Amino acid sequence: MKSSFFTEEDFHVFQVDGLDARMASLKGLIRPKLELLGADLSAFLSTHLQQEMYFHVAKHARRTVNPPEDTWVAWSTNRRGYKALPHFQVGLNDQEVFVWFALIYECEHKSYFARQLLHHSDSAWEKIPTDFYLSEDHTKPGGTPIQDLSEEQITQRLERLQQVKKAEFLCGTLIPRSEAVTLSQTALISRVEDVFHATLPLYHLALQP
């Protein structure tokens, strides 16, 4: 039987009390796995996007009191960072593994992307699986299933993304903890690749000319 990639021990990291203790557990248990995913999936994204994609593992360096409630690895075209760019990310909290295409609050492409997606909504959304999720806040766990959102609600989210500086857009999938701990490294990477491939049209829409 193949061993699972993420284990219950990994998820228990987010119950460790105190910043220093939790960071020590995170660095020892989870970060090496995120580094592995980063290197492996950089090749996949670079091939499909035909440009170099660099991975960035969250360091949580700005935290001085509160321990992190999640952690992740992100991929972008910039060797130095990802937050200001459309990017892809994989991470986990105590409830789930999340796999996102993301434009977060620092991204300068949000307004352009929102206009593009509103204009090309039919062709763009038809390529996104209906069991995917949308999120408007990368700091909160979970998301809303796309199939539960009306066309009007999606339009409202995109209009907010266009107008509100702190608005965010994340699209992808959530793998519940109970399922995530059963997935081997190969199975998990395959799931992530499927999500990234499905959201590539959104990534292309976010690229300003």
HELIX and SHEET records of a PDB file:
HELIX    1   1 GLU A    8  HIS A   12  1                                   5    
HELIX    2   2 VAL A   13  GLN A   15  5                                   3    
HELIX    3   3 LEU A   19  SER A   25  1                                   7    
HELIX    4   4 LEU A   26  ILE A   30  3                                   5    
HELIX    5   5 ARG A   31  LEU A   49  1                                  19    
HELIX    6   6 LYS A  110  HIS A  119  1                                  10    
HELIX    7   7 SER A  121  TRP A  125  1                                   5    
HELIX    8   8 ILE A  146  ASP A  148  5                                   3    
HELIX    9   9 GLU A  151  GLN A  163  1                                  13    
HELIX   10  10 ARG A  177  ALA A  180  1                                   4    
HELIX   11  11 GLN A  185  LEU A  205  1                                  21    
SHEET    1   A 7 TYR A  54  VAL A  57  0                                        
SHEET    2   A 7 ASP A  70  SER A  76 -1                                        
SHEET    3   A 7 HIS A  87  ASN A  93 -1                                        
SHEET    4   A 7 GLU A  96  LEU A 103 -1                                        
SHEET    5   A 7 PHE A 169  PRO A 176 -1                                        
SHEET    6   A 7 TYR A 133  SER A 135 -1                                        
SHEET    7   A 7 THR A 144  PRO A 145 -1                                        
END                                                                             
